[in-house]
Amino acid sequence: MRDWRLEIVDPTGGRLWQEGEAATASLSQVRLDPERLRGLRCGLLDNSKPGSERLLRELARRLADRYGVRIGPFVVKGFPSVPATEEELGRVADGADLVLTGVGD
């Protein structure tokens, strides 16, 4: 099993939860400086719902164009209602500094 860190973050830059913390952690008011994204590699995890791939690829393109993010692996998980497998998580996280996932429809 791969050793990776699991966090849940708010899109405005605050960390909501990190593995090992109580689930009631409050939203931080800290905002992410977009310049910190430059050069980072971003993996994409598609939940396999209609529209998810288009949403993720467009977001990734904008991050690359505006902030110099390098786009990493694109992984489509098996079914929307089933969590990603260890293998899928490993493929998308391999070498990625951050991972985006999205819901389509």
N, C-alpha and C positions, 0 to 999 in steps of 0.2 A: 504494500500500500504506500502511495506517495505521501510525503509529509508536506502539506501546504497549509497556509493560513486561511481561515474562513472569516470573512467580515460581511456584514450587511451595511450598505451605505445609502445615504440620502443623496439624490442627484444634485443637490445644491452644495455638496461637499462635506456634510457632517457624517460622522460614523455613528450608526445606530446600534450596532452590536458586533462584538468580536468573540470568537470561540473562547469559552472559559469565563465570560462575564455573565452576570445576571441578565436575563432576557428583558428586564425593565429599564435598561440603560437609556438615558434621555438623549435627544438629538443635540449634538454640539452645534453651536452657532458659528463655528469656524468655517470660512469659505475657502475653497480650493483656488490657488493661484494657477491659472491655465498654463503659465510658462513652465510650471513643474512637470507638465505632460510631455514637453519636447523630448523626442528621442525614445520615449517609453514604447514598449511593444504591447499592443492591445489584442487579446484573443476575443473571439466572438462566439457565444453559445446561443444557437437558435433553438427555440422551444418547439419547433415544427408546426406552429400554428400558421394559418394563412396570413401573409403580410409581414411576418417576423423577419424573414431574410431581407426583404426590401428595407425595412426600418433599420435594422442593424447595419447593413452595408452603407446606407446613406449617412447614418450617424458616424460610422467609421471614416467615410470619405471626408466628412466635414471636420472631424478631429484631425485627420491627416493634413488637410489643406490649411486649416487655421492654426493648429498648434504643433505640427510636426510629429504627430503620433505615428509610429510604424504599425501597420496592421499585421497581426500574427495569424494563428490558425483560426479557421472558421469550422465549427463543429455543429452538426444538427443532431439533437438528441432524438431518441426513438419515438416517443409519444408525449404530447403536451401534458397529460395527466399523471405521468410517471416521472419521478426525479431522475436527473442525469445519473448515469452509471459511473462507477469509479473510473472505468476506461475512458468514457467521454470527458469527465472532469480532468483526467490526466492529460488527454490530448489537447484540450483547450488551454490548460494552464502551463503546458510545457514551454518554458522560455518566456512566458507572458509576464509582464509587470502588472497588468490589470486585465480584467475580463468584463466584457459587457454582455448582458443577456437581456432579452426583450420579449414582450408579449405582442403577438400580432392579432389579426382579425379585422 
